[in-house]
Amino acid sequence: MKPAGVVRKVDQLGRIVLPKSLRKRYQMNEGDPVEILVQGDHIILERFRPRCVFCSSMDDIVDFKEKHICSECLREMNRALG
């Protein structure tokens, strides 16, 4: 992990502001979902990208009954039920 060289304080509500240069660089816009990950004693922010609930793939995701499923797992489900 490479440090960005930016220090921000946490406000009373626990918020921090991401600098515009970082938001622009990582294509993060107002209202975009952000995933918060913990790795050891590091907190990692990532743009949220849906993952398949079965295999964790991020490729070719479809929404099915408010769940994210990749097309391959959906095909396998259809074969199993078919």
DSSP file (Angstrom, degrees, kcal/mol; ACC not computed):
  #  RESIDUE AA STRUCTURE BP1 BP2  ACC     N-H-->O    O-->H-N    N-H-->O    O-->H-N    TCO  KAPPA ALPHA  PHI   PSI    X-CA   Y-CA   Z-CA
    1    1 A M              0   0    0      0, 0.0     0, 0.0     0, 0.0     0, 0.0   0.000 360.0 360.0 360.0 127.5    0.0    0.0    0.0
    2    2 A K        -     0   0    0      2,-0.0     2,-0.1     1,-0.0     0, 0.0  -0.834 360.0-121.2 -98.0 127.5    1.5    3.3   -1.0
    3    3 A P        -     0   0    0      0, 0.0    -1,-0.0     0, 0.0     0, 0.0  -0.381   9.5-147.4 -65.7 143.5    0.7    6.4    1.2
    4    4 A A        -     0   0    0      2,-0.2     3,-0.1    -2,-0.1    -2,-0.0   0.585  32.2-124.5 -86.6 -11.3   -1.0    9.2   -0.5
    5    5 A G  S    S+     0   0    0      1,-0.3     2,-0.4     0, 0.0    -3,-0.0   0.718  71.2 121.9  75.6  20.7    0.7   11.9    1.6
    6    6 A V        -     0   0    0      2,-0.0     2,-0.5    13,-0.0    -1,-0.3  -0.961  43.9-163.6-120.0 133.0   -2.6   13.4    2.8
    7    7 A V        +     0   0    0     -2,-0.4     2,-0.3    -3,-0.1     0, 0.0  -0.964  11.4 176.6-116.3 131.8   -3.7   13.7    6.4
    8    8 A R        -     0   0    0     -2,-0.5     2,-0.3    11,-0.0    -2,-0.0  -0.967  23.8-128.1-130.5 148.0   -7.3   14.3    7.4
    9    9 A K        -     0   0    0     -2,-0.3     2,-0.4     8,-0.0     8,-0.3  -0.701  23.5-118.3 -93.1 148.6   -9.0   14.5   10.8
   10   10 A V        -     0   0    0     -2,-0.3     6,-0.2     6,-0.1     2,-0.0  -0.718  32.9-137.2 -82.2 131.9  -12.0   12.5   11.7
   11   11 A D    >   -     0   0    0      4,-2.6     3,-2.1    -2,-0.4    -1,-0.1  -0.183  33.2 -85.1 -84.2-177.2  -15.0   14.8   12.5
   12   12 A Q  T 3  S+     0   0    0      1,-0.3    -1,-0.1     2,-0.1    -2,-0.0   0.750 129.8  50.3 -61.1 -25.5  -17.5   14.4   15.4
   13   13 A L  T 3  S-     0   0    0      2,-0.1    -1,-0.3     0, 0.0    -3,-0.0   0.338 122.3-103.7 -95.5   6.9  -19.6   12.1   13.4
   14   14 A G  S <  S+     0   0    0     -3,-2.1     2,-0.2     1,-0.3    -2,-0.1   0.629  75.7 139.4  84.8  13.9  -16.7    9.9   12.4
   15   15 A R        -     0   0    0      2,-0.0    -4,-2.6    -6,-0.0     2,-0.3  -0.589  32.6-168.9 -93.5 152.9  -16.4   11.2    8.9
   16   16 A I        -     0   0    0     -2,-0.2     2,-0.5    -6,-0.2    -6,-0.1  -0.950  20.6-127.4-129.8 156.1  -13.4   12.1    6.8
   17   17 A V        -     0   0    0     -2,-0.3     3,-0.0    -8,-0.3    -8,-0.0  -0.911  16.2-140.6-105.4 126.4  -13.2   14.0    3.5
   18   18 A L        -     0   0    0     -2,-0.5     5,-0.1     1,-0.1    -2,-0.0  -0.721  32.8-107.6 -81.6 130.2  -11.4   12.3    0.6
   19   19 A P    >>  -     0   0    0      0, 0.0     4,-2.4     0, 0.0     3,-0.7  -0.231  22.1-120.3 -58.4 146.1   -9.4   14.9   -1.3
   20   20 A K  H 3> S+     0   0    0      1,-0.2     4,-2.8     2,-0.2     5,-0.2   0.861 112.4  59.4 -55.4 -38.5  -10.8   15.8   -4.7
   21   21 A S  H 3> S+     0   0    0      1,-0.2     4,-2.2     2,-0.2    -1,-0.2   0.884 108.8  43.9 -61.3 -38.0   -7.6   14.7   -6.4
   22   22 A L  H <> S+     0   0    0     -3,-0.7     4,-2.4     2,-0.2    -2,-0.2   0.908 112.7  51.2 -72.3 -41.9   -8.0   11.2   -5.0
   23   23 A R  H  <>S+     0   0    0     -4,-2.4     5,-3.2     1,-0.2    -2,-0.2   0.912 114.3  44.8 -60.0 -41.3  -11.7   11.0   -5.8
   24   24 A K  H ><5S+     0   0    0     -4,-2.8     3,-1.3     3,-0.2    -2,-0.2   0.931 112.2  51.1 -67.6 -45.9  -11.0   12.1   -9.4
   25   25 A R  H 3<5S+     0   0    0     -4,-2.2    -2,-0.2     1,-0.3    -1,-0.2   0.873 118.6  37.2 -59.7 -38.7   -8.0    9.7   -9.7
   26   26 A Y  T 3<5S-     0   0    0     -4,-2.4    -1,-0.3    -5,-0.1    -2,-0.2   0.184 111.3-117.8-103.1  16.9  -10.1    6.7   -8.5
   27   27 A Q  T < 5 +     0   0    0     -3,-1.3     2,-0.6     1,-0.2    -3,-0.2   0.891  56.4 158.4  51.1  50.5  -13.3    7.8  -10.2
   28   28 A M      < -     0   0    0     -5,-3.2     2,-0.2    -6,-0.2    -1,-0.2  -0.929  17.0-174.1-107.2 118.7  -15.3    8.2   -7.0
   29   29 A N    >   -     0   0    0     -2,-0.6     3,-2.4     1,-0.1    -5,-0.0  -0.703  38.1 -76.0-111.0 162.0  -18.3   10.5   -7.4
   30   30 A E  T 3  S+     0   0    0      1,-0.3    -1,-0.1    -2,-0.2     0, 0.0  -0.307 120.4  19.0 -54.6 131.6  -20.8   11.9   -4.9
   31   31 A G  T 3  S+     0   0    0      1,-0.3    -1,-0.3    -3,-0.0    -3,-0.0   0.282  88.9 137.2  89.4 -10.6  -23.3    9.2   -3.9
   32   32 A D    <   -     0   0    0     -3,-2.4    -1,-0.3     1,-0.1     2,-0.2  -0.443  59.9-111.7 -67.5 140.1  -21.1    6.3   -5.1
   33   33 A P        -     0   0    0      0, 0.0    15,-2.2     0, 0.0     2,-0.4  -0.519  31.6-159.7 -72.4 141.5  -21.0    3.3   -2.8
   34   34 A V  E     -A   47   0A   0     13,-0.2     2,-0.4    -2,-0.2    13,-0.2  -0.982   7.9-141.8-124.4 132.7  -17.7    2.7   -1.0
   35   35 A E  E     -A   46   0A   0     11,-3.2    11,-2.2    -2,-0.4     2,-0.6  -0.788   9.7-149.3 -95.2 135.6  -16.7   -0.6    0.5
   36   36 A I  E     -A   45   0A   0     -2,-0.4     2,-0.3     9,-0.2     9,-0.2  -0.924  19.6-177.7-108.0 118.4  -14.7   -0.5    3.8
   37   37 A L  E     -A   44   0A   0      7,-3.2     7,-3.2    -2,-0.6     2,-0.5  -0.839  16.2-147.9-115.3 151.6  -12.3   -3.4    4.3
   38   38 A V  E     +A   43   0A   0     -2,-0.3     2,-0.4     5,-0.2     5,-0.2  -0.983  15.2 177.0-121.0 128.6  -10.1   -4.2    7.2
   39   39 A Q  E >   -A   42   0A   0      3,-2.4     3,-1.7    -2,-0.5     2,-0.4  -0.908  67.4 -52.2-132.3 104.1   -6.7   -5.9    6.6
   40   40 A G  T 3  S-     0   0    0     -2,-0.4     0, 0.0     1,-0.3     0, 0.0  -0.542 122.7 -22.8  64.3-123.6   -4.8   -6.4    9.8
   41   41 A D  T 3  S+     0   0    0     -2,-0.4     2,-0.4    -3,-0.1    -1,-0.3   0.025 119.0 101.9-106.3  28.4   -4.7   -3.0   11.4
   42   42 A H  E <   -A   39   0A   0     -3,-1.7    -3,-2.4     2,-0.0     2,-0.5  -0.890  60.0-148.6-109.2 140.8   -5.3   -1.2    8.1
   43   43 A I  E     -A   38   0A   0     -2,-0.4     2,-0.5    -5,-0.2    -5,-0.2  -0.946  18.4-164.4-105.8 126.8   -8.6    0.3    6.9
   44   44 A I  E     -A   37   0A   0     -7,-3.2    -7,-3.2    -2,-0.5     2,-0.5  -0.942   7.5-157.3-118.6 130.2   -9.0    0.1    3.1
   45   45 A L  E     +A   36   0A   0     -2,-0.5     2,-0.3    -9,-0.2    -9,-0.2  -0.900  18.8 172.7-104.4 133.3  -11.6    2.1    1.1
   46   46 A E  E     -A   35   0A   0    -11,-2.2   -11,-3.2    -2,-0.5     2,-0.2  -0.980  41.8-100.6-135.9 149.4  -12.6    0.8   -2.3
   47   47 A R  E     -A   34   0A   0     -2,-0.3     2,-0.3   -13,-0.2   -13,-0.2  -0.528  54.4-108.1 -60.8 133.7  -15.2    1.7   -4.9
   48   48 A F        +     0   0    0    -15,-2.2    -1,-0.1    -2,-0.2    -3,-0.0  -0.510  41.6 177.6 -71.6 129.6  -17.9   -0.8   -4.3
   49   49 A R        -     0   0    0     -2,-0.3   -15,-0.0    -3,-0.0    -1,-0.0  -0.989  33.4-115.0-129.1 122.5  -18.2   -3.4   -7.1
   50   50 A P        -     0   0    0      0, 0.0     2,-0.3     0, 0.0    11,-0.1  -0.233  30.5-158.1 -60.0 143.7  -20.8   -6.1   -6.6
   51   51 A R        -     0   0    0     17,-0.1    17,-0.3     7,-0.0     7,-0.2  -0.899  28.3 -95.0-120.7 150.9  -19.5   -9.7   -6.2
   52   52 A C     >  -     0   0    0      5,-2.6     4,-1.6    -2,-0.3    17,-0.3  -0.433  27.1-138.6 -62.7 132.9  -21.3  -13.0   -6.8
   53   53 A V  T  4 S+     0   0    0     15,-2.5    -1,-0.1     1,-0.2    16,-0.1   0.694 100.1  41.7 -68.2 -17.2  -22.8  -14.3   -3.5
   54   54 A F  T  4 S+     0   0    0     14,-0.2    -1,-0.2     3,-0.1    15,-0.1   0.888 134.0   9.1 -96.3 -48.2  -21.6  -17.8   -4.5
   55   55 A C  T  4 S-     0   0    0      2,-0.1    -2,-0.1    15,-0.0    14,-0.1   0.455  88.7-123.6-117.6  -2.5  -18.1  -17.5   -6.0
   56   56 A S     <  +     0   0    0     -4,-1.6    -3,-0.1     1,-0.2    13,-0.0   0.545  55.8 154.0  69.4   9.6  -17.2  -13.9   -5.3
   57   57 A S        -     0   0    0      1,-0.1    -5,-2.6    -6,-0.1    -1,-0.2  -0.363  36.4-160.2 -64.8 147.7  -16.6  -13.2   -9.0
   58   58 A M        +     0   0    0     -7,-0.2     3,-0.4     3,-0.0     2,-0.4   0.294  59.1 106.7-108.0   6.0  -16.9   -9.6  -10.1
   59   59 A D  S    S-     0   0    0      1,-0.2    12,-0.4    -7,-0.0    -2,-0.1  -0.718  89.4 -10.2 -92.8 133.9  -17.4  -10.5  -13.8
   60   60 A D  S    S-     0   0    0     -2,-0.4    11,-1.7     1,-0.2     2,-0.3   0.903  82.1-172.2  52.2  56.5  -20.8  -10.3  -15.6
   61   61 A I  E     -B   70   0B   0     -3,-0.4     2,-0.3     9,-0.2     9,-0.2  -0.622   8.0-172.9 -84.9 135.0  -22.9   -9.7  -12.5
   62   62 A V  E     -B   69   0B   0      7,-3.0     7,-2.8    -2,-0.3     2,-0.5  -0.916  24.7-119.8-121.3 153.6  -26.7   -9.8  -12.7
   63   63 A D  E     +B   68   0B   0     -2,-0.3     2,-0.4     5,-0.2     5,-0.2  -0.819  31.0 177.4 -93.1 129.1  -29.2   -8.9   -9.9
   64   64 A F  E >  S-B   67   0B   0      3,-3.1     3,-1.2    -2,-0.5    -2,-0.0  -0.949  72.2 -24.1-134.9 113.0  -31.5  -11.7   -9.0
   65   65 A K  T 3  S-     0   0    0     -2,-0.4     3,-0.1     1,-0.3    -1,-0.1   0.909 126.5 -50.7  49.6  49.1  -34.0  -11.1   -6.2
   66   66 A E  T 3  S+     0   0    0      1,-0.2     2,-0.3     0, 0.0    -1,-0.3   0.667 119.1 109.7  65.3  20.6  -31.8   -8.3   -4.7
   67   67 A K  E <   -B   64   0B   0     -3,-1.2    -3,-3.1     2,-0.0     2,-0.5  -0.929  69.1-123.5-121.2 149.5  -28.7  -10.6   -4.7
   68   68 A H  E     +B   63   0B   0     -2,-0.3   -15,-2.5   -17,-0.3     2,-0.4  -0.825  36.0 170.8 -94.7 125.4  -25.7  -10.3   -7.0
   69   69 A I  E     -B   62   0B   0     -7,-2.8    -7,-3.0    -2,-0.5     2,-0.1  -0.999  30.2-125.2-135.8 135.5  -25.0  -13.4   -9.0
   70   70 A C  E  >  -B   61   0B   0     -2,-0.4     4,-2.2    -9,-0.2    -9,-0.2  -0.441  28.8-114.5 -76.3 156.3  -22.5  -13.9  -11.8
   71   71 A S  H  > S+     0   0    0    -11,-1.7     4,-2.3   -12,-0.4     5,-0.1   0.829 114.6  56.5 -62.4 -31.9  -23.8  -15.3  -15.1
   72   72 A E  H  > S+     0   0    0      2,-0.2     4,-2.3     1,-0.2    -1,-0.2   0.939 109.0  44.5 -66.1 -46.1  -21.8  -18.5  -14.7
   73   73 A C  H  > S+     0   0    0      1,-0.2     4,-2.4     2,-0.2    -2,-0.2   0.872 112.2  53.9 -65.3 -36.0  -23.4  -19.4  -11.3
   74   74 A L  H  X S+     0   0    0     -4,-2.2     4,-2.3     2,-0.2    -1,-0.2   0.908 108.5  49.0 -64.5 -41.2  -26.8  -18.4  -12.7
   75   75 A R  H  X S+     0   0    0     -4,-2.3     4,-2.4     2,-0.2    -2,-0.2   0.914 110.7  50.7 -62.3 -42.3  -26.3  -20.9  -15.5
   76   76 A E  H  X S+     0   0    0     -4,-2.3     4,-2.3     1,-0.2    -2,-0.2   0.895 109.9  50.0 -62.8 -39.4  -25.2  -23.6  -13.1
   77   77 A M  H  X S+     0   0    0     -4,-2.4     4,-2.1     2,-0.2    -1,-0.2   0.918 110.2  50.2 -64.0 -42.9  -28.3  -22.9  -11.0
   78   78 A N  H  X S+     0   0    0     -4,-2.3     4,-1.5     1,-0.2    -2,-0.2   0.895 111.2  48.7 -63.2 -40.2  -30.5  -23.2  -14.1
   79   79 A R  H  < S+     0   0    0     -4,-2.4    -1,-0.2     1,-0.2    -2,-0.2   0.906 111.6  49.9 -64.3 -41.4  -28.9  -26.5  -15.0
   80   80 A A  H  < S+     0   0    0     -4,-2.3    -2,-0.2     1,-0.2    -1,-0.2   0.855 119.1  37.3 -67.1 -34.6  -29.3  -27.9  -11.5
   81   81 A L  H  <        0   0    0     -4,-2.1    -1,-0.2     1,-0.2    -2,-0.2   0.670 360.0 360.0 -87.0 -17.4  -33.0  -26.9  -11.4
   82   82 A G     <        0   0    0     -4,-1.5    -1,-0.2    -5,-0.2    -2,-0.1   0.414 360.0 360.0 -73.4 360.0  -33.6  -27.8  -15.1
